[in-house]
Amino acid sequence: MEDHKHSVDSIAFQVREFYQTKTPFRIYHGSTNSTRNSQFKRGAIIDTSLLSKVLKVDVETKTALVEPNVPMDDLVESTLEFGLIPPVVMEFPGITAGGGFSGTSAESSSFRYGFFENTVKSVELILGNGDVVEASDSLNSDLFYGAASSCGTLGVVTLLELALIDAKPFVELTYQPVSSISEAVQLIETSALKPHIDYIDGIFFAKDRGVLCIGHATNTASQGSKYQQFTRPHDPWFYRHVEKLLHKGKVPLTETVPLVDYLFRYDRGAFWTGRYAFKYFLTPFNRVTRWALDWFMHTRVMYHALHKSGHGDRYIVQDVAVPYSTATEFMNYIDDLFGIYPIWLCPLRVRHGSRMSSVPAGNFGAINSDMLLNFGIWGPGPSRLDRFVDMNRKLEDKVQHLKGRKFLYAHAYYTEEEFWEIYNRAMYDALRSKYHADYLPTMYDKVKVDVEAKKKARSASWITWILALFWSIWPLSGVYGVLQAMFGGDYLLPSSQQKSKSKQKIT
């Protein structure tokens, strides 16, 4: 803890310097699982990238003390040594504990435990004036609930206390075919009532063709159940495996999956978006090529290549959640608007009386429904900027009309007025003022897409236009992104700076 305190004191000193000059800064983590374009400037960042250690796992209290940049795979590996696991583990290994708290993160256990932030018991933060404070349900509770899902705009999170549960080595996973969203919702509600069910999510391959994946943790595999892995290069991508079972009429079917393979089953191929890379590079998409190119198809590498290539602006990447009662209407709408499949489904519990209903700026504040159904919509969008923006705007409008919410890790096209009609600005500004954060970028500043700036960039000088045309020639930008991912290094700051990381023994 001495090393941690020294690091926090150093960061707090930097924050106080920014506070004295009222210089807005952004928090640099060293990596990202957001598709938003980087907006960092080297002279106005707080670097927390080295706060990446699990400091303690307490078996008695079933808690863990972790620094914010601990990724999910390191967290799982550390807690499993003690026979424990976080209740909510995000599906990509590189998503961090701090990102899960300050952003909005959920997974297939969220129908029972809520969002990742609901599993956080307390946090240590550096306020906008450099003071270091603790926040929990009983201490600075308004800050505790307000900081969740606020994109780091109320302070710098430097430590989290996480709740843990007993771990079991396997997940017995049942694939259940469904022919409509209404049937899926009914099965989700029925399954969620069963106390032994631990995981629920689903994949729709067409509006009338989907599979729910319903799992429960177990110490032993059931007799006759097939043993299936998903993390090795020669293993199938999870979605392809499910699709093949459905296509061959082999569902319903139950398989036994190792716990870690289940938790990170979507890492290879980033759900299914990795297949678009094969299409872009005119590469056959089959088991042999997926094996040969496996290194490139993990989410850490894919995010690196995505940001360096600039292709994030070419794809619809949105996660939105609507009440169960409007799920069918929403499915029909996005089928007409996008026609993009597969679509991911994930039921989410909204914990009222806690941060998810009381947080002034939190992503799912002021929701009346106890349960929401998340739709993951990821695929190629129109090449024309106006059409691309229009499709995203229509999606946001529909979600708001259905009293749902969107995850703010992705591109947001709201006007500022629209954004603050959704999120309570008066309460948010009051919190920022109370905790000396009102000079920092707001949530809207962080998540908005500046459409006018993009238009101006496209109509700039003839030199800029020629460079943009050159960059658009296939496959220059894609090759550049891949090469940058291969060489590694930083991909968020204007220039690279490698950072060494050290591990600390867990006590």
N, C-alpha and C positions, 0 to 999 in steps of 0.2 A: 504493500500500500504506500510505502514511502516514495517509490518511483512514480506512482500514480499522483500522489499529492504534489510532487515536484513538477510534473507535467501540467497539472491543473493550475498551479500557481503561475507558471510561465504563460499559459494561455490567458489567465485572468489579467496579468500585467498588460498583455497586448490589447485585450478588450478595453481596459481603462484608458489606454492611449487613444484608441478610436473614439471612445466616449468623450474625451476632453475636446476633441476637434469635431465631434458629431459626424464622423466619417462612416457612412453606411458600409458594412462589410458583409461578406457571404462566408458560409462555413464550407471549407474544403475537406472532403473525406478521402480523396485519393481514387475513388471509383464511384460508379453510380449504377442504379438499376432503373433510372428514369430515361425516357426518350427525349426529354426536353434538351434543347441546345445549351451548351455550357455558357455561362455568363460571368465567369470568374475573371478578375483582374488581380495580378500578383500583388499590387500594392494595397489591396482592400480585401484580404481574406484572413480568416482564422483557420489555421491548419490543425485539424484534429486527427489526421490520418494515422498517427502513431499510437493513438488510444485504441488499441486493438487486442487487449488481453482479457482473458477470463481470470479474474482475481481470486475468486473463492466459490466453491460449491459446498453448501451446507446440507448435509444429509438429514440432520435433525429437523430443521425448519423447511426443508425442501425449497431452497432458494439458491440463486446464483448472483454474485456481484460481477457485472461485466462492463467493460468499457464500450463506448458507442460503436466503434468500428469492428467489433467482433462479428465475423460473418456467420451465417447459419451453419455451415459445415463444421467450422471450428467449435461453435457453441454446442452442437450435437455431440461431436466427438468428446468434448470435455465433460459434459454432463453424463454421457453414457458410461464413463469410467466409474461413476457412482450409482449406476442403475437408475438414472433419472433422465427426464426429457422435458423440454418446454412444451406446454399444452398446445401452442400454436407455433409451427415451424414453417416459415415461408418456403415455397417450392424451389427457389433458386438458391444455390449454395452461397452466392456472393452477396445476397441481401443481408444487411447488417442489423444488429439489435437497435442501434440508434435510428437507423432509417425506418425500421418497423414501428418505432414509437413516434417519431416526428412526422413520418408520412402516414399513410393508411395502408395497413397490410393485413391480409387474411388468408386462410387456407382451408383445406377440407375439414379441419376440426373446428372451424369457426361457427358452425351451426350450434355447437355446444358451449364453447368458451368465449365466443365473441372475437374481436379483433386482437391482434398481437398486443396492442397497447393495454387491453383489458387484463393482460397477464403480468403487467408491470406493477410492482408494489410501491416503488419509490424511485426518484431520480435525483441526481445531483446536477445542478445547473449553474452556469456562470451568467449572471444577469447582464443587462446591457451596460451597466456602470462598472462591471468587473467584480461585483460581490459574488461569492460562492455560497449557494444556499441548497438546502434539501427540500424536496416537495413530495408529498404523499397524500393519501386520503385524509390524514389528520393534521398535516403540517403544510401550510401554504397550499391548501387544497385547490384554490382557484387557479393558481399557477400550474399545479399538477394536471388538472383536467384541461386547462387552457393550452398547455404546451403540446399535449397529444394531438397529432395530426395537424400541427400548425406550421410545418415546414421549417422549423428552426427559427421562427420570427419572434419568439419570446425569450430567447436566450440560447446558450450553448450547452447542450446536454453532454456531460462528461462521465457519468456513471449511472447504471441502471441496476435495480434489484428486481430480478425476475422470479416469478413463481415457477416451480417445477412439479412434475408428477412422476409416478413410477413408470419406468419403461419396460416394454416387453419386446423380445427379439424379432417378432414377426407380425405382419398384418395379413389377416385372412380376408381377401378381397373378392367380393362378388360382383360380377358384371351383369346388370339387369337391363334388357332392352326396353325402350319406351318409344312411343310413336307420336307424342305431342308434348308440349310444355305443360299442359294441364295434367297429363298423366305423370310427368316427372315431378311436378309439385306435390301431387297426391302421394307419390311414393316417398318423396323426401320427408313429408310430414309424418307419414307412418313410420318410417325408419328412425327418425329423430326421437320418437317416443320410446324406442327400445334402449334401455340403459347400457347394453353391451356394445352398441354401435359407437364407434369413435371417429369415423371419417366418412364424409359424403361429398362427392362432386360428380360432375357429368360432362359428357361431350356430345354435342349434336353435330352430325355430319350432313344433315339436311333438316328442313323444318319438321319433317315427319319421321326422322330416323336418328335416334340417339341412344346413348347408353349411360346409365347411372352406375357409378363405382362406389360401392358401399363396403366399408371395411371395419374390422374390429381387431384390436391388438390382442395377441395371444402368445403364450409361452411355448406352445407346441403346435406343429402343423397337423391339421385334421387328416385322418387316414384317407388316402385316395386323392388328396388335393395336390395338384401340380405345383411344383416349386418353380417360381419365375423371378428372374432378376432383370434390372433395367439400367444398371450403371456401367457395365463393361462395354468396350467397343463393339463386340459382336452381339450384344443383346439388342433386342428390338427397341425402337423408340416407343414410348408408352402409347401414344395416340395411335400409332400404326398397328400396334399389337391389339388394341381394343377394336379398331376398325376392321381388322382382319377377322377377329372372332365374330363380329357382328355380320360381316359379309358372308362368312361360311356357315352362319346359322348355329354357331357353337355356344351362344349365350341363351339363357343364363348359365354362368359358369363361375366356380369359385377356385381361386389360386392362392397359394401361400407366397408372400413376398417379404424378403428381409426388410426390417424397419427402415434402415437408411436408404435402401433402394426405393421404398415407397415414398419416403419424405421428399426425395429429390428426383422423382420419376420423370419430371418434366424438364430437367436440366438439359439433357441431350436433345438438341433441336429447339430449345426454348418453346416448349409446347409443340407447335408444328410450324412455327414461323421460319425455322431453318430450311424448310423445303424451298422457300422463295430464293434462297441463295443458290441452290442447285439450278433453279430455273433461270436466274440472272446470268449465271456463268455457263449456261447451256450444257450442264452436266447431268448425265443420267441419274435418276433418283431411285436407287435400289439398295439392297442389303450390302452389296460389295462396296459401292461408293460411299455409303454411310459409314461403313467400317473404316475405309481408307482415309476418309476425311474427318474422322471422329474428333480429333483435337480441335478443329475449327468450329465444331458444332456444340460446344458447351457455352453456357450463357455468359461467363466472364469474357471469353474471347469474342463472342458475338456482339456484346455491348461495346467492346473496344472498337471493333471494326465498324459498327453502326455509326458511332459518333465521329470517327475519323473520315468515313466515306460521305457523311452528310445525307445518307439515305433515310434517316429518321423522318424527314419531311415528306417522304414519298409514300408512307404507309399509314393506314388507319390503325392506330394503336390506342384502344380505349377500353377501360373497364368501368362498367356502370352497374348500379344496383337499383332494383325497383321492388316494391312490395309484391308478395306472392299474388295478390288479387289482380295485379295489372301485368303479370308476366306474359300471359298469352298475347295480349294486345301489343306488348312491346316486341315480342318475338315476330309477330306478323309485320310490324313496322320495319324492323331492321332487316327482315328478309326482303322486303320491297326496296328499301333504301340502299342496302349494301349487297345482299346476296353472297356474303362472305362466309364460308364454312371451312373447317369446323368452328364451332362456338363453344366456349367453356362456360359451364354453369357451376356456381358455388353458393350454397346457402349460408347466410350470415345472420348471426344473432346480434341484435342491437340491445345493449344493456341499458335500459332506462334507469334513471336515478343515479347514473354514473356519468363519466366523461362523454359517452357517445350521445347522450341527450342534453347534457348541460354545458358542454364546451362551447364557448362563444364562436370560435372560428373552426372548430373541428369539422372534419369532412362529412360526418354523418350526424351532426347536431340537429335538434328539432325534428327528428323523424318520428312519426306517429306509429309506425308499424314495429312490431316486435321482431319480425323476420323479414329479411330482404333476400332477393335472388340476384347474385352477381352474374353479369354476362361479360365474358371476355371476347372482344371483337377485334381481331388482329388480321390484317391483310392489306394487299396493295390498294392504293387509292387513285383517284383521277390525277393525270399529269398536270392539268391546268390548275393554277393556284386558286382561281375563283371557285371552281367546282369542288376542289378539295376542301376549302374553307367552308363552303356552303353545306357539304355533307356533314362535316363535324358540327357545324352550328345547328343543323336540323336535329342531330342526335342529342345535343345538349338541351335543346328546347323540348324535345319529347320526354327526356328523362325528368326534366323539371315539371312538365305537365302531369306526369304520372307520379309525382311526389317521391321521386327517387333521388339518388346522388351519383356523381361520378368520382372516380379516384383521380387525384390531382397529380399523380406521378407523370401523367401523359400530357399532351398538348391541350391547352384550354383556350377556347376562342370567345369566351364571354367578354362583353364590354365591362368596364369597371362598375358601371351602375348595375348591370345584371348580376355580377358576382356578389356585390354587397347586398343585393336583395335576397340572395340565398343565405349568405353568412352574416351573422349579426355584427355589423361594424361597430356599433356603439359600445357593446360589451368588449369587443376585441380591442378597440382603441383604449378603453379604460384600463384594461389589463396591461397593455403595452406601456401606457403612461405610468401606472403603478410600479411596474418592474423595470423602468428605465430603458425600454426597448423601442420607443416611438421614433427613434432616428434610423432604425434598421429597415431594410426592405420589407414590405408587407407581403402577405400571402399572395395577393393578386400580382404584385411586382414579380414574384418568383415563378408563378405558374402561367402567366398570360403569354399568348403568342402575339407578337407585334406584327399584325398583318400589313399595316401600312408601310412599315420598314421593309418587309419582304417585297412589297410591290415596288417601292423606290429602288431597292437593290436590283430588281430585275429590269428596271427602266433607267439605270444609271448610265454612265459614260459608255462610249462604244468600246473602250478597252475592257471595261468590266463585263460588257455584254459578250465580247469575244472570249474572255476567260471563262465565263459561265457556259458558253456554248462548247468550248473545248472540254470543260469538266464533265459535260453531259454526254460526251461521246462514249459509247459502250466500249470496253468495260473499265475505263480509266479510274473513275471514283471508287468502284468496287474493288479493283485490284489494290489501289492505294490503301483502302481501309483494311484489307486482309494483310498487306505487308506491315502496316503499322501494328496490327495485333500480333503478328509474328515476332516483331522486334521488341514488343512490350513497352514498358515505360508509362509515363503519365499520358492521358488522353483528354484531360479536361482543362488544364491550364494552357495559356498561350504557347509556352515552351516546356520541354520535358525536364523533369527532375526526378530521378530515381530516388526512392526512399527505402532505406533498410529497415526491416522490421525484426524484432526479437520476441521470442516467446518467454513467458514467465511461468514458473512452476506453480501449479494450482495447489492450494491448501484446503 
